[in-house]
Amino acid sequence: MTRFEIAWAYWTGLVLVAVIGGMLIFVRGPSELTCASRSVTAVVLDLVNKNARLAISTFDLDDIAKTGEDPQAGTISCSATVWAYHNNTPYTSAPLTYTIARQADGKFNVSVEGITGLRKSLVP
């Protein structure tokens, strides 16, 4: 084989691997939902931000844990601690629980409880 044929075979192989890999990702669908999935935590933090009634710069989740699962209903129960930061300083925290429910179309809903505890200040 000539150098050209070797290079062509090499690049063709790489393209085929990339195409097949892309097809597997497309067929497999979205990654498995977990309590700490980026998409799930983004929804939780958005709900916290909308319902906290605090003039806070940012919120963050910590101590994320799976507390239960119902495969028949397609739900996962989770717990976490939500921290509110003001000027990069922890201002308040509260425990919260949330439930992830997968829909038939592959999308998911998140319901959050415990947001009202954010009114308590950590500062004595």
DSSP file (Angstrom, degrees, kcal/mol; ACC not computed):
  #  RESIDUE AA STRUCTURE BP1 BP2  ACC     N-H-->O    O-->H-N    N-H-->O    O-->H-N    TCO  KAPPA ALPHA  PHI   PSI    X-CA   Y-CA   Z-CA
    1    1 A M              0   0    0      0, 0.0     2,-0.1     0, 0.0     0, 0.0   0.000 360.0 360.0 360.0 144.8    0.0    0.0    0.0
    2    2 A T     >  -     0   0    0      1,-0.1     4,-2.2     4,-0.0     5,-0.2  -0.384 360.0-106.5 -83.2 167.4    1.1    3.5   -0.7
    3    3 A R  H  > S+     0   0    0      1,-0.2     4,-2.8     2,-0.2     5,-0.2   0.884 121.5  55.0 -60.5 -38.5    1.3    6.3    1.9
    4    4 A F  H  > S+     0   0    0      1,-0.2     4,-2.7     2,-0.2    -1,-0.2   0.926 108.4  47.2 -61.6 -45.2   -1.8    7.8    0.3
    5    5 A E  H  > S+     0   0    0      2,-0.2     4,-2.3     1,-0.2    -1,-0.2   0.878 112.6  49.4 -65.8 -38.1   -3.8    4.6    0.7
    6    6 A I  H  X S+     0   0    0     -4,-2.2     4,-2.4     2,-0.2    -2,-0.2   0.936 113.5  45.8 -65.7 -46.4   -2.7    4.2    4.3
    7    7 A A  H  X S+     0   0    0     -4,-2.8     4,-2.7     2,-0.2     5,-0.3   0.913 113.1  50.3 -62.8 -42.9   -3.6    7.8    5.2
    8    8 A W  H  X S+     0   0    0     -4,-2.7     4,-2.4    -5,-0.2    -1,-0.2   0.917 111.9  47.4 -62.2 -43.9   -6.9    7.5    3.4
    9    9 A A  H  X S+     0   0    0     -4,-2.3     4,-2.2     2,-0.2    -1,-0.2   0.900 112.5  50.5 -63.9 -41.5   -7.7    4.2    5.2
   10   10 A Y  H  X S+     0   0    0     -4,-2.4     4,-2.1     2,-0.2    -2,-0.2   0.951 114.2  42.1 -62.2 -50.9   -6.7    5.8    8.6
   11   11 A W  H  X S+     0   0    0     -4,-2.7     4,-2.3     1,-0.2    -2,-0.2   0.855 113.0  53.4 -68.4 -35.0   -8.9    8.9    8.1
   12   12 A T  H  X S+     0   0    0     -4,-2.4     4,-2.4    -5,-0.3    -1,-0.2   0.911 108.8  50.4 -64.0 -41.5  -11.8    6.9    6.7
   13   13 A G  H  X S+     0   0    0     -4,-2.2     4,-2.4     2,-0.2    -2,-0.2   0.911 109.9  49.9 -62.2 -43.0  -11.6    4.7    9.8
   14   14 A L  H  X S+     0   0    0     -4,-2.1     4,-2.3     2,-0.2    -2,-0.2   0.908 110.7  49.3 -62.6 -42.0  -11.6    7.7   12.1
   15   15 A V  H  X S+     0   0    0     -4,-2.3     4,-2.6     2,-0.2    -2,-0.2   0.917 110.8  50.2 -63.9 -43.0  -14.6    9.2   10.3
   16   16 A L  H  X S+     0   0    0     -4,-2.4     4,-2.8     2,-0.2     5,-0.2   0.911 110.1  50.0 -62.5 -42.6  -16.5    5.9   10.6
   17   17 A V  H  X S+     0   0    0     -4,-2.4     4,-2.5     1,-0.2    -1,-0.2   0.919 112.3  47.9 -61.6 -43.2  -15.8    5.6   14.3
   18   18 A A  H  X S+     0   0    0     -4,-2.3     4,-2.3     2,-0.2    -2,-0.2   0.909 113.4  47.1 -64.4 -42.6  -17.0    9.2   14.9
   19   19 A V  H  X S+     0   0    0     -4,-2.6     4,-2.3     2,-0.2    -2,-0.2   0.931 114.1  46.4 -65.7 -45.9  -20.2    8.6   12.8
   20   20 A I  H  X S+     0   0    0     -4,-2.8     4,-2.3     2,-0.2    -2,-0.2   0.909 112.6  50.8 -64.0 -41.9  -21.0    5.4   14.6
   21   21 A G  H  X S+     0   0    0     -4,-2.5     4,-2.0    -5,-0.2    -1,-0.2   0.910 110.4  49.4 -61.0 -43.0  -20.3    6.9   18.0
   22   22 A G  H  X S+     0   0    0     -4,-2.3     4,-2.2     1,-0.2    -1,-0.2   0.888 110.2  50.8 -63.3 -39.6  -22.6    9.8   17.2
   23   23 A M  H  X S+     0   0    0     -4,-2.3     4,-2.8     2,-0.2     5,-0.2   0.890 108.2  52.2 -66.2 -38.9  -25.3    7.5   16.1
   24   24 A L  H  X S+     0   0    0     -4,-2.3     4,-2.6     2,-0.2    -2,-0.2   0.900 110.0  48.7 -64.3 -40.0  -25.0    5.5   19.3
   25   25 A I  H  X S+     0   0    0     -4,-2.0     4,-1.5     2,-0.2    -2,-0.2   0.920 113.3  47.5 -64.2 -43.0  -25.4    8.6   21.4
   26   26 A F  H  < S+     0   0    0     -4,-2.2    -2,-0.2     2,-0.2    -1,-0.2   0.916 115.9  43.6 -64.3 -44.1  -28.4    9.7   19.3
   27   27 A V  H  < S+     0   0    0     -4,-2.8    -2,-0.2     1,-0.2    -1,-0.2   0.893 111.2  54.0 -70.1 -40.2  -30.1    6.2   19.6
   28   28 A R  H  < S-     0   0    0     -4,-2.6    -1,-0.2    -5,-0.2    -2,-0.2   0.804  99.6-154.3 -66.4 -29.0  -29.3    5.8   23.3
   29   29 A G     <  -     0   0    0     -4,-1.5    -1,-0.2    -5,-0.2     3,-0.1  -0.386  41.3  -8.6  86.7-166.0  -31.0    9.1   24.1
   30   30 A P  S    S-     0   0    0      0, 0.0     3,-0.1     0, 0.0    -4,-0.0  -0.220  82.7 -93.2 -67.1 156.0  -30.3   11.4   27.0
   31   31 A S        -     0   0    0      1,-0.2     2,-0.0     0, 0.0     6,-0.0  -0.205  56.2 -77.4 -65.7 160.7  -28.0   10.3   29.8
   32   32 A E        -     0   0    0      1,-0.1     2,-0.3    -3,-0.1    -1,-0.2  -0.322  48.8-119.8 -61.3 135.0  -29.5    8.7   32.8
   33   33 A L        +     0   0    0     -3,-0.1     2,-0.3     4,-0.1    -1,-0.1  -0.610  39.1 170.4 -78.1 134.3  -31.2   11.2   35.2
   34   34 A T    >   -     0   0    0     -2,-0.3     3,-1.3     1,-0.0     6,-0.2  -0.871  49.7-100.9-133.4 170.1  -29.7   11.3   38.7
   35   35 A C  T 3  S+     0   0    0     -2,-0.3    30,-0.1     1,-0.3    43,-0.1   0.822 124.8  42.2 -59.7 -31.4  -30.2   13.6   41.7
   36   36 A A  T 3  S+     0   0    0     28,-0.1    -1,-0.3     4,-0.1    28,-0.0   0.289  81.5 134.7-102.5   9.5  -26.9   15.3   40.8
   37   37 A S    <>  -     0   0    0     -3,-1.3     4,-2.9     1,-0.1     5,-0.3  -0.300  63.0-124.7 -58.1 142.4  -27.4   15.5   37.0
   38   38 A R  H  > S+     0   0    0      1,-0.2     4,-1.9     2,-0.2     5,-0.1   0.892 110.7  49.5 -57.3 -42.1  -26.5   18.9   35.7
   39   39 A S  H  > S+     0   0    0      2,-0.2     4,-1.5     1,-0.2    -1,-0.2   0.877 113.1  47.1 -67.4 -36.5  -29.9   19.3   34.0
   40   40 A V  H  > S+     0   0    0      2,-0.2     4,-2.5    -6,-0.2    -2,-0.2   0.946 112.4  47.4 -70.1 -48.7  -31.8   18.3   37.2
   41   41 A T  H  X S+     0   0    0     -4,-2.9     4,-2.7     1,-0.2     5,-0.2   0.840 108.3  56.9 -64.6 -30.8  -29.8   20.6   39.6
   42   42 A A  H  X S+     0   0    0     -4,-1.9     4,-1.9    -5,-0.3    -1,-0.2   0.915 109.2  45.5 -64.1 -41.5  -30.2   23.5   37.1
   43   43 A V  H  X S+     0   0    0     -4,-1.5     4,-2.6     2,-0.2    -2,-0.2   0.925 112.9  50.5 -66.5 -44.1  -34.0   23.1   37.4
   44   44 A V  H  X S+     0   0    0     -4,-2.5     4,-2.6     1,-0.2    -2,-0.2   0.942 112.2  46.5 -59.0 -48.1  -33.9   22.8   41.2
   45   45 A L  H  X S+     0   0    0     -4,-2.7     4,-2.6     1,-0.2    -1,-0.2   0.855 110.7  53.0 -65.1 -34.3  -31.7   25.9   41.5
   46   46 A D  H  X S+     0   0    0     -4,-1.9     4,-2.0     2,-0.2    -1,-0.2   0.923 110.6  47.0 -64.8 -44.1  -34.0   27.8   39.1
   47   47 A L  H  X S+     0   0    0     -4,-2.6     4,-1.5     2,-0.2    -2,-0.2   0.904 112.9  49.6 -63.6 -41.2  -37.0   26.8   41.3
   48   48 A V  H  X S+     0   0    0     -4,-2.6     4,-1.7     1,-0.2     3,-0.4   0.938 110.2  50.8 -61.4 -46.6  -35.2   27.8   44.4
   49   49 A N  H  < S+     0   0    0     -4,-2.6     4,-0.4     1,-0.2     5,-0.2   0.877 112.2  46.7 -59.9 -39.4  -34.2   31.2   42.9
   50   50 A K  H  < S+     0   0    0     -4,-2.0    -1,-0.2     1,-0.2    -2,-0.2   0.767 122.8  33.3 -74.3 -25.6  -37.8   31.9   41.9
   51   51 A N  H  < S+     0   0    0     -4,-1.5    -2,-0.2    -3,-0.4    -1,-0.2   0.462  93.6  84.5-112.8  -2.3  -39.3   30.9   45.2
   52   52 A A  S  < S-     0   0    0     -4,-1.7    -3,-0.1    -5,-0.1    -2,-0.1   0.788  72.0-150.5 -76.3 -27.2  -36.8   31.9   47.9
   53   53 A R        +     0   0    0     -4,-0.4     2,-0.4     1,-0.2    -3,-0.1   0.845  53.2 125.4  57.6  36.7  -37.8   35.6   48.2
   54   54 A L        -     0   0    0     -5,-0.2     2,-1.7     2,-0.1    -1,-0.2  -0.961  68.6-128.3-123.3 143.3  -34.2   36.6   49.1
   55   55 A A        +     0   0    0     -2,-0.4     2,-0.3    -3,-0.1     0, 0.0  -0.617  57.8 151.1 -85.8  77.9  -32.0   39.2   47.4
   56   56 A I        -     0   0    0     -2,-1.7    30,-0.2     1,-0.1     3,-0.1  -0.847  49.0-141.2-116.8 146.0  -29.2   36.7   47.0
   57   57 A S  S    S-     0   0    0     28,-1.2     2,-0.3    -2,-0.3    29,-0.2   0.957  77.8  -5.3 -70.3 -51.6  -26.5   36.6   44.4
   58   58 A T  E     -A   85   0A   0     27,-1.8    27,-3.1     2,-0.0     2,-0.3  -0.958  53.9-147.3-145.5 159.0  -26.3   32.8   43.9
   59   59 A F  E     -A   84   0A   0     -2,-0.3     2,-0.3    25,-0.2    25,-0.2  -0.927  16.3-175.8-123.8 152.6  -27.5   29.5   45.1
   60   60 A D  E     -A   83   0A   0     23,-2.2    23,-3.3    -2,-0.3     2,-0.4  -0.988  19.3-130.6-145.8 152.2  -25.7   26.2   45.2
   61   61 A L  E     +A   82   0A   0     -2,-0.3     2,-0.3    21,-0.2    21,-0.2  -0.848  27.2 173.6-105.5 142.5  -26.6   22.6   46.2
   62   62 A D  E     +A   81   0A   0     19,-2.5    19,-3.1    -2,-0.4    -2,-0.0  -0.915  57.4  29.5-139.4 163.8  -24.5   20.5   48.5
   63   63 A D  E    S-     0   0A   0     -2,-0.3     2,-0.3    17,-0.2    -1,-0.1   0.866  74.4-174.8  53.2  42.7  -24.9   17.1   50.1
   64   64 A I  E     +     0   0A   0     16,-0.1     2,-0.3    -3,-0.1    16,-0.2  -0.519   8.9 168.3 -72.1 130.0  -27.0   15.8   47.2
   65   65 A A  E     -A   79   0A   0     14,-2.6    14,-2.6    -2,-0.3     2,-0.5  -0.998  38.5-120.9-145.5 147.1  -28.3   12.3   47.9
   66   66 A K  E     +A   78   0A   0     -2,-0.3    12,-0.3    12,-0.2     3,-0.1  -0.768  27.7 177.4 -84.1 127.1  -30.8    9.8   46.4
   67   67 A T  E     -     0   0A   0     10,-2.7     2,-0.3    -2,-0.5    11,-0.2   0.563  59.6 -16.8-108.5 -12.6  -33.4    9.0   49.1
   68   68 A G  E     -A   77   0A   0      9,-1.5     9,-2.6     2,-0.0    -1,-0.3  -0.975  50.2-150.3-178.5 168.4  -35.7    6.7   47.1
   69   69 A E  E     -A   76   0A   0     -2,-0.3     7,-0.2     7,-0.2    -3,-0.0  -0.978   5.8-165.3-155.1 140.7  -36.8    5.5   43.7
   70   70 A D  E  >> -A   75   0A   0      5,-2.6     5,-1.8    -2,-0.3     4,-1.7  -0.844   8.2-175.3-126.4  92.4  -40.1    4.1   42.3
   71   71 A P  T  45S+     0   0    0      0, 0.0    -1,-0.1     0, 0.0     5,-0.0   0.839  83.3  55.5 -59.5 -34.3  -39.2    2.5   38.9
   72   72 A Q  T  45S+     0   0    0      1,-0.2    -2,-0.0     2,-0.1     0, 0.0   0.901 115.8  36.8 -66.1 -39.8  -42.9    1.8   38.1
   73   73 A A  T  45S-     0   0    0     -3,-0.3    -1,-0.2     2,-0.1    29,-0.1   0.635 108.7-125.8 -85.0 -14.7  -43.8    5.4   38.5
   74   74 A G  T  <5 +     0   0    0     -4,-1.7    28,-2.6     1,-0.3     2,-0.3   0.836  63.1 135.5  73.9  33.0  -40.5    6.6   37.0
   75   75 A T  E   < -AB  70 101A   0     -5,-1.8    -5,-2.6    26,-0.2     2,-0.4  -0.864  39.8-164.0-118.6 151.4  -39.6    8.8   40.0
   76   76 A I  E     -AB  69 100A   0     24,-2.2    24,-2.9    -2,-0.3     2,-0.4  -1.000  13.4-147.6-128.1 131.2  -36.5    9.4   42.0
   77   77 A S  E     +AB  68  99A   0     -9,-2.6   -10,-2.7    -2,-0.4    -9,-1.5  -0.833  22.6 179.7-101.1 139.0  -36.6   11.1   45.4
   78   78 A C  E     -AB  66  98A   0     20,-2.9    20,-2.0    -2,-0.4     2,-0.3  -0.906  17.4-157.1-136.0 159.1  -33.6   13.3   46.4
   79   79 A S  E     +AB  65  97A   0    -14,-2.6   -14,-2.6    -2,-0.3     2,-0.3  -0.959  20.6 156.2-132.8 156.5  -32.4   15.4   49.3
   80   80 A A  E     - B   0  96A   0     16,-2.2    16,-2.6    -2,-0.3     2,-0.5  -0.973  39.8-112.2-163.4 168.6  -29.8   18.3   49.3
   81   81 A T  E     -AB  62  95A   0    -19,-3.1   -19,-2.5    -2,-0.3     2,-0.5  -0.974  28.9-150.4-110.3 126.9  -28.8   21.3   51.2
   82   82 A V  E     -AB  61  94A   0     12,-2.9    12,-1.7    -2,-0.5     2,-0.4  -0.854  10.2-160.8 -99.5 131.5  -29.3   24.6   49.3
   83   83 A W  E     -AB  60  93A   0    -23,-3.3   -23,-2.2    -2,-0.5     2,-0.5  -0.909   4.9-152.8-110.9 136.7  -26.9   27.4   50.1
   84   84 A A  E     -AB  59  92A   0      8,-3.1     7,-3.3    -2,-0.4     8,-1.2  -0.930  13.0-162.2-107.7 132.3  -27.5   31.0   49.4
   85   85 A Y  E     -AB  58  90A   0    -27,-3.1   -27,-1.8    -2,-0.5   -28,-1.2  -0.926   9.6-170.1-116.6 138.3  -24.5   33.2   48.8
   86   86 A H  E >  S- B   0  89A   0      3,-2.6     3,-1.2    -2,-0.4   -30,-0.1  -0.987  82.2 -10.3-126.7 121.3  -24.4   37.0   49.0
   87   87 A N  T 3  S-     0   0    0     -2,-0.4    -1,-0.1     1,-0.2   -31,-0.0   0.907 129.2 -58.6  55.0  44.2  -21.2   38.7   47.7
   88   88 A N  T 3  S+     0   0    0      1,-0.2    -1,-0.2    -3,-0.1    -3,-0.0   0.652 115.8 116.0  62.0  19.0  -19.5   35.2   47.6
   89   89 A T  E <  S-B   86   0A   0     -3,-1.2    -3,-2.6     0, 0.0    -1,-0.2  -0.968  76.3-108.8-117.5 131.4  -20.2   34.7   51.4
   90   90 A P  E     +B   85   0A   0      0, 0.0    -5,-0.2     0, 0.0     3,-0.1  -0.381  41.7 171.4 -58.3 128.8  -22.6   32.0   52.7
   91   91 A Y  E     -     0   0A   0     -7,-3.3    31,-2.2     1,-0.4    32,-0.5   0.795  56.6 -15.9-108.8 -44.2  -25.7   33.7   53.9
   92   92 A T  E     -B   84   0A   0     -8,-1.2    -8,-3.1    29,-0.2    -1,-0.4  -0.982  53.9-162.1-158.4 159.6  -28.2   31.0   54.7
   93   93 A S  E     -B   83   0A   0     27,-0.4   -10,-0.2    -2,-0.3    27,-0.2  -0.961   5.9-178.4-143.7 162.4  -28.9   27.3   54.0
   94   94 A A  E     -B   82   0A   0    -12,-1.7   -12,-2.9    -2,-0.3     2,-0.2  -0.970  29.1-114.3-158.5 145.2  -31.8   25.0   54.2
   95   95 A P  E     +B   81   0A   0      0, 0.0     2,-0.3     0, 0.0   -14,-0.2  -0.552  39.6 177.4 -75.0 149.0  -32.5   21.3   53.6
   96   96 A L  E     -B   80   0A   0    -16,-2.6   -16,-2.2    -2,-0.2     2,-0.3  -0.987  19.8-148.1-147.3 158.7  -34.7   20.5   50.8
   97   97 A T  E     -BC  79 113A   0     16,-1.1    16,-3.0    -2,-0.3     2,-0.3  -0.929  16.1-176.1-122.8 151.5  -36.1   17.5   49.1
   98   98 A Y  E     -BC  78 112A   0    -20,-2.0   -20,-2.9    -2,-0.3     2,-0.4  -0.992  14.8-144.5-147.2 154.7  -37.0   17.1   45.4
   99   99 A T  E     -BC  77 111A   0     12,-2.4    12,-2.1    -2,-0.3     2,-0.5  -0.968   6.9-153.0-123.3 133.3  -38.6   14.5   43.2
  100  100 A I  E     -BC  76 110A   0    -24,-2.9   -24,-2.2    -2,-0.4     2,-0.5  -0.916  12.4-171.5-104.6 126.4  -37.7   13.8   39.6
  101  101 A A  E     -BC  75 109A   0      8,-2.9     8,-2.6    -2,-0.5     2,-0.4  -0.970  13.1-145.7-122.3 118.3  -40.4   12.3   37.4
  102  102 A R  E     - C   0 108A   0    -28,-2.6     6,-0.3    -2,-0.5     2,-0.2  -0.657  16.0-144.3 -82.9 134.4  -39.6   11.1   33.9
  103  103 A Q    >   -     0   0    0      4,-3.3     3,-1.8    -2,-0.4    -1,-0.0  -0.498  26.2-106.2 -92.8 165.8  -42.3   11.5   31.4
  104  104 A A  T 3  S+     0   0    0      1,-0.3    -1,-0.1    -2,-0.2     4,-0.0   0.795 118.9  59.1 -61.8 -29.3  -43.2    9.2   28.5
  105  105 A D  T 3  S-     0   0    0      1,-0.1    -1,-0.3     2,-0.0     3,-0.1   0.391 121.5-104.6 -83.4   5.3  -41.6   11.6   26.0
  106  106 A G  S <  S+     0   0    0     -3,-1.8    -2,-0.1     1,-0.3    -1,-0.1   0.251  86.7 115.6  92.8 -13.7  -38.2   11.4   27.8
  107  107 A K        -     0   0    0     -5,-0.1    -4,-3.3     1,-0.0    -1,-0.3  -0.244  54.0-140.0 -78.2 176.0  -38.5   14.8   29.4
  108  108 A F  E     -C  102   0A   0     -6,-0.3     2,-0.4    -3,-0.1    -6,-0.2  -0.971   8.1-145.7-141.0 155.6  -38.7   15.2   33.2
  109  109 A N  E     -C  101   0A   0     -8,-2.6    -8,-2.9    -2,-0.3     2,-0.4  -0.917  12.6-158.0-115.5 146.7  -40.5   17.2   35.8
  110  110 A V  E     -C  100   0A   0     -2,-0.4     2,-0.4   -10,-0.2   -10,-0.2  -0.993   4.1-168.5-125.7 129.5  -38.9   18.3   39.1
  111  111 A S  E     -C   99   0A   0    -12,-2.1   -12,-2.4    -2,-0.4     2,-0.4  -0.969  10.9-160.7-116.6 136.9  -40.9   19.2   42.2
  112  112 A V  E     -C   98   0A   0     -2,-0.4     2,-0.3   -14,-0.2   -14,-0.2  -0.918   9.5-177.0-121.8 138.9  -39.1   20.9   45.1
  113  113 A E  E     +C   97   0A   0    -16,-3.0   -16,-1.1    -2,-0.4    -2,-0.0  -0.874  59.2  46.4-124.3 162.4  -40.0   21.2   48.8
  114  114 A G    >   +     0   0    0     -2,-0.3     3,-1.0   -18,-0.2     4,-0.1   0.558  62.2 128.8  90.2   9.9  -38.3   23.0   51.7
  115  115 A I  G >   +     0   0    0      1,-0.2     3,-1.9     2,-0.1     4,-0.1   0.817  60.6  69.8 -69.8 -29.4  -37.5   26.3   50.1
  116  116 A T  G >  S+     0   0    0      1,-0.3     3,-1.5     2,-0.1    -1,-0.2   0.730  81.4  75.9 -64.3 -20.7  -39.1   28.4   52.8
  117  117 A G  G X  S+     0   0    0     -3,-1.0     3,-1.4     1,-0.3    -1,-0.3   0.610  73.5  83.0 -64.9 -10.5  -36.3   27.4   55.2
  118  118 A L  G <  S+     0   0    0     -3,-1.9    -1,-0.3     1,-0.3    -2,-0.1   0.567  71.4  77.2 -71.9  -6.1  -34.0   29.8   53.4
  119  119 A R  G <  S+     0   0    0     -3,-1.5     2,-0.4    -4,-0.1    -1,-0.3   0.682  73.5  94.3 -76.1 -16.4  -35.3   32.7   55.4
  120  120 A K  S <  S-     0   0    0     -3,-1.4   -27,-0.4   -27,-0.2     2,-0.3  -0.623  72.6-139.5 -79.5 129.9  -33.2   31.7   58.4
  121  121 A S        -     0   0    0     -2,-0.4   -29,-0.2   -29,-0.1    -2,-0.1  -0.654   9.7-148.2 -90.6 144.8  -29.9   33.5   58.6
  122  122 A L  S    S+     0   0    0    -31,-2.2   -30,-0.1    -2,-0.3    -1,-0.1   0.656  77.2  93.8 -79.4 -17.0  -26.6   31.8   59.5
  123  123 A V              0   0    0    -32,-0.5    -2,-0.1     1,-0.1   -32,-0.0  -0.648 360.0 360.0 -80.5 126.1  -25.4   35.0   61.1
  124  124 A P              0   0    0      0, 0.0    -1,-0.1     0, 0.0    -2,-0.0   0.509 360.0 360.0 -67.4 360.0  -26.2   35.1   64.9
